[in-house]
């Protein structure tokens, strides 16, 4: 087994112990020490770091195993490791911040299913490599989430679709409202800190930057990710819920465009230039632009306001206030929200439905010769196709394929044509598509007029 040394400046942190491959030895061995620097490797006589996951300004994160658990479960061990150039005052403040993180994680991790649980928090004092001196390190142990971060997902699969972004916002916004209700601001939201577990559920990670809203200044610790932090955070001023919303909007536009944040921000005009990179629903684009406004007071005040702006015709997900007892909170914070469709998607779907409906009706007339039966079966199939479009089970590319295949089948199977020539079938189908577009447009106009009046 490979065990990783957590001493920050260890030259050869990887240690190999073949005897630990035996489960009995793993559970009973008293201690193991780094062969390079002598650092104890089994933390609190329980946790064995086996891999370095991340290096941060205020701590490293390790994948570890818990030898006291029945199935030797995996966990994440985070070590407090401040920069050496911090002043004594800044170092003390950083220690307080790390201790605060543990307290926050213990509280919110147990109350919300999309925040990793805290298992342990403890200091370790060991002899220093310098004679007659000692060193103290702080560790916290968290639940390990098996999956991919959105950053890893972006690198593997490419830029995200609008529907995928909508689904992310539906999960993350109620989660942000939950922590903001507790007067907590994350302060480091970015694709690398949102994890999609293997079952699809999203988790918010790395609360190392959490801060109570009442704490006005953070200039001495300066925790944020460049490009994702708004001006008030970079200046070390007080942060707000809208600070997290700004970072979430930057996260969204980087996922939509596949470009880094610094490529989307124009320093000359001091504005985000992302709309020209991709076409999305204007409503979503307007909401994102408001989240990205430079002044905190100009943005949405809460995640709940963003949800209500995104889904005005739906019941937006709500989050119970922090005073609500945990056992009364619903297991799912997100209600069902209908997907948002652009005008182009609606008209394309209408054209497909009219074209495909005509082909299906002609085909079944050729089979049954009875117009009532043919139309009834056609309506059932067409209804399913329309429903599949409303649920986004059929993508825009699928519509063209289905229509082309249907036309090809009728073309190569003469008895399906119902005595129509292929030219007549094409003309009838195109006419049905145009009628469907006209009817859909008319109903949309009527709906908008009634909405404006009522």
C-alpha positions as CSV (number, residue, x, y, z in Angstrom):
1,X,0.0,0.0,0.0
2,X,1.1,3.5,-0.7
3,X,0.8,6.0,2.1
4,X,1.3,9.7,1.5
5,X,3.2,11.9,4.0
6,X,1.4,15.1,4.9
7,X,4.4,17.2,6.0
8,X,4.3,20.1,3.5
9,X,8.0,20.2,2.7
10,X,8.7,16.4,2.7
11,X,11.0,15.7,-0.3
12,X,9.7,12.1,-0.9
13,X,6.2,11.9,0.5
14,X,5.2,8.6,-1.1
15,X,5.8,5.6,1.2
16,X,5.3,2.0,0.2
17,X,4.3,-0.6,2.9
18,X,3.5,-4.0,1.4
19,X,2.4,-5.3,4.8
20,X,-0.5,-2.9,4.8
21,X,-2.1,-4.7,1.9
22,X,-3.1,-7.3,4.5
23,X,-6.4,-6.2,6.1
24,X,-5.5,-7.6,9.5
25,X,-2.2,-5.7,9.6
26,X,-3.8,-2.6,8.3
27,X,-6.3,-2.5,11.2
28,X,-3.8,-3.5,13.9
29,X,-0.5,-1.9,13.1
30,X,0.4,0.8,15.7
31,X,2.0,3.5,13.5
32,X,3.9,4.0,10.4
33,X,6.4,6.8,9.8
34,X,7.6,8.6,6.6
35,X,10.9,7.0,5.5
36,X,12.1,10.5,4.4
37,X,11.1,12.9,7.2
38,X,9.8,10.7,10.0
39,X,6.3,12.2,10.0
40,X,3.6,10.0,11.5
41,X,1.5,8.7,8.7
42,X,-1.6,7.2,10.4
43,X,-3.4,10.4,11.5
44,X,-5.1,10.1,14.9
45,X,-4.3,6.4,14.7
46,X,-7.1,6.0,12.2
47,X,-6.7,7.9,8.8
48,X,-4.1,6.9,6.2
49,X,-3.6,9.5,3.4
50,X,-3.0,7.6,0.1
51,X,-3.0,10.3,-2.5
52,X,-2.6,14.1,-2.9
53,X,-5.8,15.5,-4.3
54,X,-5.2,19.3,-4.3
55,X,-2.7,22.0,-3.2
56,X,-4.2,25.2,-2.0
57,X,-2.9,28.4,-0.5
58,X,-4.2,27.5,3.0
59,X,-4.1,23.7,2.9
60,X,-3.6,20.5,1.0
61,X,-6.3,17.9,0.5
62,X,-5.6,14.2,0.5
63,X,-7.6,11.1,-0.4
64,X,-7.4,8.8,2.6
65,X,-8.9,5.6,4.0
66,X,-10.5,5.1,7.4
67,X,-9.1,1.9,8.8
68,X,-11.6,1.9,11.7
69,X,-14.6,1.7,9.3
70,X,-15.9,-1.8,8.5
71,X,-15.3,-1.5,4.8
72,X,-12.2,0.7,5.0
73,X,-14.1,3.6,3.4
74,X,-12.5,6.5,1.6
75,X,-12.5,10.0,3.0
76,X,-10.9,13.4,2.4
77,X,-8.2,14.7,4.8
78,X,-7.5,18.5,4.6
79,X,-4.5,19.9,6.3
80,X,-4.1,23.5,7.3
81,X,-0.9,24.8,5.7
82,X,-0.6,28.6,5.6
83,X,1.9,30.5,3.5
84,X,5.2,31.1,5.2
85,X,5.1,34.9,4.4
86,X,2.1,35.6,6.5
87,X,2.4,37.9,9.5
88,X,1.8,36.5,13.0
89,X,-1.6,38.3,13.0
90,X,-2.5,36.9,9.6
91,X,-1.4,33.4,10.6
92,X,-3.6,33.5,13.7
93,X,-6.5,34.7,11.7
94,X,-6.0,31.9,9.2
95,X,-6.0,29.4,12.0
96,X,-9.3,30.8,13.2
97,X,-10.7,30.6,9.7
98,X,-9.7,26.9,9.5
99,X,-11.2,26.2,12.8
100,X,-14.3,28.1,11.8
101,X,-14.5,25.9,8.6
102,X,-14.7,22.8,10.8
103,X,-17.5,24.2,12.9
104,X,-19.5,25.3,9.8
105,X,-19.0,22.0,8.1
106,X,-20.2,20.1,11.1
107,X,-23.3,22.1,11.2
108,X,-24.3,22.4,7.5
109,X,-23.0,19.0,6.4
110,X,-25.3,17.2,8.8
111,X,-28.3,19.3,7.7
112,X,-28.0,19.3,3.9
113,X,-27.6,16.2,1.7
114,X,-25.5,18.1,-0.9
115,X,-22.7,19.2,1.4
116,X,-20.1,16.6,2.5
117,X,-20.3,15.6,6.1
118,X,-17.5,16.4,8.6
119,X,-16.1,13.3,10.4
120,X,-13.3,14.7,12.5
121,X,-11.3,17.8,13.3
122,X,-8.0,17.5,15.3
123,X,-4.5,19.0,15.7
124,X,-1.3,16.9,15.4
125,X,1.9,18.0,17.1
126,X,5.1,16.4,15.9
127,X,8.9,17.0,16.3
128,X,10.3,19.4,13.8
129,X,13.2,18.7,11.5
130,X,14.9,21.4,13.4
131,X,16.5,20.3,16.7
132,X,14.5,20.9,19.9
133,X,11.5,22.3,18.1
134,X,8.0,21.0,17.3
135,X,5.4,21.7,14.7
136,X,1.6,21.7,14.9
137,X,-0.7,20.8,12.1
138,X,-4.5,20.9,11.9
139,X,-6.6,18.4,10.1
140,X,-10.2,17.9,9.2
141,X,-11.7,14.8,7.8
142,X,-14.6,14.9,5.4
143,X,-16.9,12.6,3.4
144,X,-15.4,11.6,0.1
145,X,-17.7,12.2,-2.9
146,X,-17.0,9.8,-5.8
147,X,-17.5,11.5,-9.1
148,X,-16.3,14.4,-11.3
149,X,-16.1,18.1,-10.7
150,X,-17.8,20.3,-13.3
151,X,-14.3,21.4,-14.3
152,X,-13.3,17.8,-15.0
153,X,-16.6,17.3,-16.8
154,X,-16.0,20.3,-19.0
155,X,-12.5,19.1,-19.9
156,X,-13.9,15.6,-20.7
157,X,-17.1,16.4,-22.5
158,X,-16.8,20.0,-23.8
159,X,-19.1,23.0,-23.2
160,X,-22.4,22.5,-21.5
161,X,-25.8,22.8,-23.1
162,X,-28.3,25.3,-21.9
163,X,-30.5,22.5,-20.5
164,X,-27.6,21.2,-18.5
165,X,-27.0,24.6,-17.1
166,X,-30.6,25.0,-16.1
167,X,-30.4,21.7,-14.2
168,X,-27.2,22.9,-12.4
169,X,-28.9,26.2,-11.4
170,X,-31.9,24.3,-10.1
171,X,-29.7,22.3,-7.7
172,X,-27.0,24.9,-6.7
173,X,-29.2,27.9,-6.2
174,X,-31.4,26.3,-3.4
175,X,-28.1,25.0,-1.9
176,X,-26.7,28.6,-1.8
177,X,-29.9,29.9,-0.3
178,X,-29.6,27.3,2.4
179,X,-26.1,28.4,3.4
180,X,-26.9,32.1,3.0
181,X,-29.9,31.6,5.4
182,X,-27.3,30.6,8.0
183,X,-25.3,33.8,7.4
184,X,-22.6,31.9,5.6
185,X,-20.9,32.8,2.3
186,X,-18.9,30.3,0.5
187,X,-16.6,32.8,-1.4
188,X,-15.0,30.3,-3.7
189,X,-17.6,29.0,-6.1
190,X,-16.1,27.7,-9.3
191,X,-16.4,24.6,-11.5
192,X,-13.7,22.8,-9.6
193,X,-15.7,23.2,-6.3
194,X,-18.9,21.7,-7.6
195,X,-18.8,17.9,-7.8
196,X,-21.2,15.7,-9.7
197,X,-21.5,12.4,-7.8
198,X,-21.7,9.2,-9.8
199,X,-25.5,9.1,-9.3
200,X,-25.8,12.6,-10.8
201,X,-26.4,14.7,-7.6
202,X,-24.3,17.9,-7.3
203,X,-22.3,18.7,-4.2
204,X,-20.7,22.0,-3.1
205,X,-17.1,21.4,-2.0
206,X,-14.2,23.3,-0.4
207,X,-15.8,25.4,2.3
208,X,-12.2,26.5,3.3
209,X,-13.3,29.9,2.2
210,X,-16.5,30.1,4.2
211,X,-17.0,33.3,6.1
212,X,-19.8,34.7,8.3
213,X,-21.5,37.7,6.7
214,X,-20.9,39.6,9.9
215,X,-17.1,39.5,9.4
216,X,-16.5,42.6,7.4
217,X,-12.9,42.2,6.2
218,X,-10.8,39.3,4.9
219,X,-7.9,41.2,3.4
220,X,-5.4,39.4,5.5
221,X,-6.4,36.0,4.3
222,X,-7.4,36.9,0.7
223,X,-9.2,33.6,-0.2
224,X,-10.8,33.7,-3.7
225,X,-10.2,32.4,-7.2
226,X,-9.0,35.0,-9.7
227,X,-11.6,35.6,-12.4
228,X,-14.5,34.3,-10.3
229,X,-14.4,36.9,-7.5
230,X,-16.1,40.3,-7.8
231,X,-14.5,43.6,-6.9
232,X,-15.7,43.8,-3.3
233,X,-14.0,40.4,-2.6
234,X,-10.7,41.2,-4.3
235,X,-10.5,44.5,-2.4
236,X,-10.9,42.6,0.9
237,X,-14.2,44.4,1.7
238,X,-17.3,42.9,3.2
239,X,-18.8,40.1,1.1
240,X,-22.5,39.4,0.5
241,X,-24.8,36.6,-0.8
242,X,-24.5,38.4,-4.2
243,X,-20.8,37.7,-4.0
244,X,-21.5,34.0,-4.3
245,X,-24.1,34.7,-7.0
246,X,-21.5,36.6,-9.1
247,X,-19.1,33.6,-8.8
248,X,-21.9,31.2,-9.8
249,X,-22.7,33.3,-12.9
250,X,-19.0,33.3,-13.9
251,X,-19.0,29.5,-13.4
252,X,-22.1,29.2,-15.7
253,X,-20.7,31.3,-18.5
254,X,-17.4,29.4,-18.5
255,X,-19.3,26.1,-18.7
256,X,-21.5,27.4,-21.5
257,X,-18.7,28.8,-23.6
258,X,-15.9,26.4,-22.7
259,X,-13.6,29.4,-22.2
260,X,-11.7,30.5,-19.1
261,X,-13.0,33.5,-17.1
262,X,-10.2,35.8,-18.1
263,X,-11.0,35.2,-21.8
264,X,-14.6,36.4,-21.3
265,X,-13.8,39.6,-19.4
266,X,-12.9,42.7,-21.4
267,X,-10.5,44.7,-19.2
268,X,-10.8,47.7,-21.5
269,X,-14.6,48.1,-21.1
270,X,-14.6,46.4,-17.7
271,X,-17.5,44.2,-18.9
272,X,-18.2,40.5,-19.5
273,X,-18.3,39.7,-23.2
274,X,-19.8,36.3,-23.3
275,X,-23.1,36.7,-25.2
276,X,-21.4,36.7,-28.5
277,X,-19.8,33.3,-27.8
278,X,-23.0,31.4,-27.5
279,X,-26.8,31.7,-28.0
280,X,-29.0,31.0,-25.0
281,X,-32.5,31.9,-24.0
282,X,-32.7,35.7,-23.6
283,X,-34.3,35.3,-20.2
284,X,-31.4,33.2,-18.9
285,X,-28.8,35.6,-20.4
286,X,-30.5,38.6,-18.8
287,X,-30.4,36.9,-15.4
288,X,-26.7,36.0,-15.7
289,X,-25.9,39.5,-16.8
290,X,-27.6,40.9,-13.6
291,X,-25.7,38.4,-11.5
292,X,-22.4,39.7,-13.1
293,X,-23.0,43.4,-12.4
294,X,-19.9,45.0,-10.8
295,X,-21.7,46.5,-7.8
296,X,-23.0,44.1,-5.2
297,X,-26.1,46.2,-4.7
298,X,-27.0,45.9,-8.4
299,X,-27.1,42.2,-8.4
300,X,-29.9,39.9,-7.1
301,X,-30.0,40.0,-3.3
302,X,-30.5,36.3,-2.9
303,X,-30.4,32.9,-4.7
304,X,-34.2,32.7,-4.3
305,X,-34.6,35.9,-6.3
306,X,-32.5,34.4,-9.1
307,X,-34.8,31.3,-9.1
308,X,-37.9,33.5,-9.3
309,X,-36.4,35.5,-12.2
310,X,-35.5,32.3,-14.1
311,X,-38.8,30.6,-13.6
312,X,-41.5,33.2,-13.2
313,X,-44.3,31.0,-14.5
314,X,-43.2,28.1,-12.3
315,X,-43.0,27.3,-8.6
316,X,-39.4,28.1,-7.9
317,X,-37.5,25.9,-5.5
318,X,-37.6,27.2,-2.0
319,X,-35.4,26.7,1.0
320,X,-36.6,26.6,4.5
321,X,-35.2,29.3,6.9
322,X,-32.2,28.2,9.0
323,X,-34.4,28.2,12.1
324,X,-36.5,25.3,10.7
325,X,-35.6,22.1,12.6
326,X,-33.6,19.7,10.4
327,X,-36.1,16.8,10.8
328,X,-38.9,19.0,9.3
329,X,-36.9,19.8,6.2
330,X,-38.0,18.0,3.0
331,X,-35.5,15.4,1.6
332,X,-35.5,17.2,-1.7
333,X,-35.2,21.0,-1.9
334,X,-36.0,21.2,-5.6
335,X,-39.4,21.1,-7.1
336,X,-40.2,20.2,-10.6
337,X,-39.5,23.0,-13.1
338,X,-40.4,22.9,-16.7
339,X,-37.5,23.4,-19.1
340,X,-37.0,26.8,-20.7
341,X,-37.3,26.8,-24.5
342,X,-36.0,29.4,-27.0
343,X,-38.3,30.7,-29.7
344,X,-36.2,28.9,-32.3
345,X,-36.7,25.6,-30.4
346,X,-40.4,26.1,-30.2
347,X,-40.8,26.8,-33.9
348,X,-38.5,24.0,-34.9
349,X,-40.5,21.6,-32.8
350,X,-43.7,22.9,-34.3
351,X,-42.4,22.4,-37.8
352,X,-41.2,18.8,-37.0
353,X,-44.6,18.0,-35.4
354,X,-46.5,19.2,-38.5
355,X,-44.2,17.5,-41.0
356,X,-43.9,14.2,-39.0
357,X,-47.7,14.2,-38.3
358,X,-48.5,14.4,-42.0
359,X,-46.1,11.5,-42.8
360,X,-47.5,9.3,-40.0
361,X,-51.1,9.9,-41.1
362,X,-50.3,9.1,-44.7
363,X,-48.4,5.9,-43.7
364,X,-51.3,4.6,-41.5
365,X,-53.9,5.5,-44.2
366,X,-51.9,3.3,-46.5
367,X,-52.0,0.4,-44.0
368,X,-55.5,0.6,-42.6
369,X,-57.5,2.4,-45.4
370,X,-59.7,3.6,-42.6
371,X,-59.2,7.3,-41.9
372,X,-60.6,7.2,-38.4
373,X,-58.2,4.4,-37.2
374,X,-55.3,6.0,-39.1
375,X,-55.8,9.4,-37.6
376,X,-56.3,8.0,-34.1
377,X,-53.1,6.0,-34.1
378,X,-51.3,9.0,-35.7
379,X,-52.4,11.3,-32.9
380,X,-51.2,8.9,-30.2
381,X,-47.7,8.7,-31.8
382,X,-47.6,12.4,-32.5
383,X,-48.6,13.2,-28.9
384,X,-45.8,11.1,-27.6
385,X,-43.3,12.9,-29.9
386,X,-44.5,16.3,-28.7
387,X,-44.3,15.1,-25.0
388,X,-40.8,13.9,-25.6
389,X,-39.8,17.3,-27.0
390,X,-41.3,19.1,-24.0
391,X,-39.2,16.9,-21.7
392,X,-36.1,17.4,-23.9
393,X,-35.8,13.6,-24.4
394,X,-35.5,14.5,-28.1
395,X,-32.7,16.9,-29.1
396,X,-33.0,19.2,-32.1
397,X,-30.6,16.9,-34.1
398,X,-32.9,14.0,-33.4
399,X,-35.9,15.7,-35.0
400,X,-34.2,16.0,-38.4
401,X,-33.1,12.3,-38.2
402,X,-36.6,11.1,-37.4
403,X,-38.2,13.1,-40.1
404,X,-35.6,11.9,-42.7
405,X,-36.0,8.3,-41.7
406,X,-39.8,8.5,-41.8
407,X,-39.7,10.1,-45.3
408,X,-37.3,7.4,-46.5
409,X,-39.5,4.6,-45.2
410,X,-42.5,5.9,-47.1
411,X,-40.4,6.5,-50.2
412,X,-39.1,2.9,-50.3
413,X,-42.3,1.2,-49.2
414,X,-44.9,2.0,-51.9
415,X,-48.0,0.7,-50.2
416,X,-47.5,3.2,-47.3
417,X,-48.0,6.1,-49.7
418,X,-51.7,5.6,-49.9
419,X,-51.7,6.3,-53.7
420,X,-49.9,9.6,-53.3
421,X,-46.9,10.4,-55.4
422,X,-43.7,11.2,-53.4
423,X,-43.8,14.8,-54.6
424,X,-47.4,15.2,-53.2
425,X,-46.3,13.6,-49.9
426,X,-43.4,16.1,-49.5
427,X,-45.7,19.1,-50.4
428,X,-48.4,17.9,-48.0
429,X,-45.8,17.4,-45.2
430,X,-44.2,20.8,-45.8
431,X,-47.7,22.5,-45.8
432,X,-48.5,20.8,-42.5
433,X,-45.2,22.0,-41.1
434,X,-46.0,25.6,-42.1
435,X,-49.5,25.4,-40.7
436,X,-48.1,24.1,-37.4
437,X,-45.6,27.0,-37.2
438,X,-48.3,29.5,-38.0
439,X,-50.7,28.1,-35.3
440,X,-47.9,27.9,-32.7
441,X,-46.9,31.5,-33.4
442,X,-50.5,32.7,-33.1
443,X,-51.0,30.9,-29.8
444,X,-47.7,32.3,-28.4
445,X,-48.8,35.8,-29.4
446,X,-52.2,35.3,-27.8
447,X,-50.5,34.0,-24.6
448,X,-48.1,37.0,-24.4
449,X,-51.0,39.4,-24.9
450,X,-53.1,37.8,-22.2
451,X,-50.1,37.6,-19.8
452,X,-49.4,41.3,-20.3
453,X,-53.1,42.2,-19.7
454,X,-53.6,39.9,-16.7
